[in-house]
Amino acid sequence: MGSEHAGTLLAKCRRYLAHWRSGAEQHEHGIYPRVLWAVPDARRAGELTRILGRLPGEAGRMFTVCLLDEGVARLAQEARS
């Protein structure tokens, strides 16, 4: 809900990437789920987008940011693609 410090979010994203790189999830399930960050406002979306920009390019395929009220529509869109 917009309360975690930027350093905490960056560390969490790096843990997701490390897990993805390990291949454990892909080996067990054949796929790795994408991560949807649903945030309360545009300020937080911008902050999270800047944090994600500090990650390697491959992270762009893993993470998506949207506003809370767009979350359900975004999930439905992903399910159709």
N, C-alpha and C positions, 0 to 999 in steps of 0.2 A: 504493500500500500504506500510505497514511496518513502519508507523510513530507513531502509538499509543504506549504510554508507557505501560510497562508490568503491572503496577498496574491498569491501565484503562482496559486492556484486561481481567485481572483476575476479576475485578468488573463486567464487562459485562457478563462473563461466569457464575458468581454467580447469576446474575439476570436471565439468561436463566434457570439455575437449579431451582431457586425459583419459576419461572413461571411454569416449568414442574411439580414440586412437588405440586403446587396448584391444579392441575388437571383441571383447567378451559378449557384449549384448548382441552384436551381429552374428557371432558364432552360435549363440543359443537360440536367437529368434529370427535370424536372417534379415534384420533391419535395425536401424537405430532411430528412435523417435526424435523429431525436431522439438525444440523448446520454444514455447510461446510465452513471451513476457507481456502480460496484460497490466498496464500501468494506469494510475488514476488521472493523469493530466498530461498536456503537451510538454510541460517543463520536464517532467520525469521521463517521458519518451525521448526527449532530446538528450537528457543526461545518460540514459541507458544506451542510446545509439552511439554516443561518444565513447562510452566504455567499451562497447562491442567493436568499435573502430580500432581499439588498441590491441585487439586479438589478431592472430594470423588470418589470412584471407579465407581459409577453409571454414572459419567460424560463421561466415556469412550464410552458408548453406544450412547451418544448424539452428540459428536463432532468428526469431521474428519478434518484433515489438509492435504492439497496438494499444489503443486505449481500451479501458475496461468495457465500455459499452459497445466496442467493435469485436470483442472476443469471440462471441458465439458465431457471428458471421464469418470471421476469419477461420475458425475451426471448420465450419461447413464448407468454405471455399477450399481449404486444404484437402478435405475428404473427397471432394469432387475431382481434384487434380491427380 
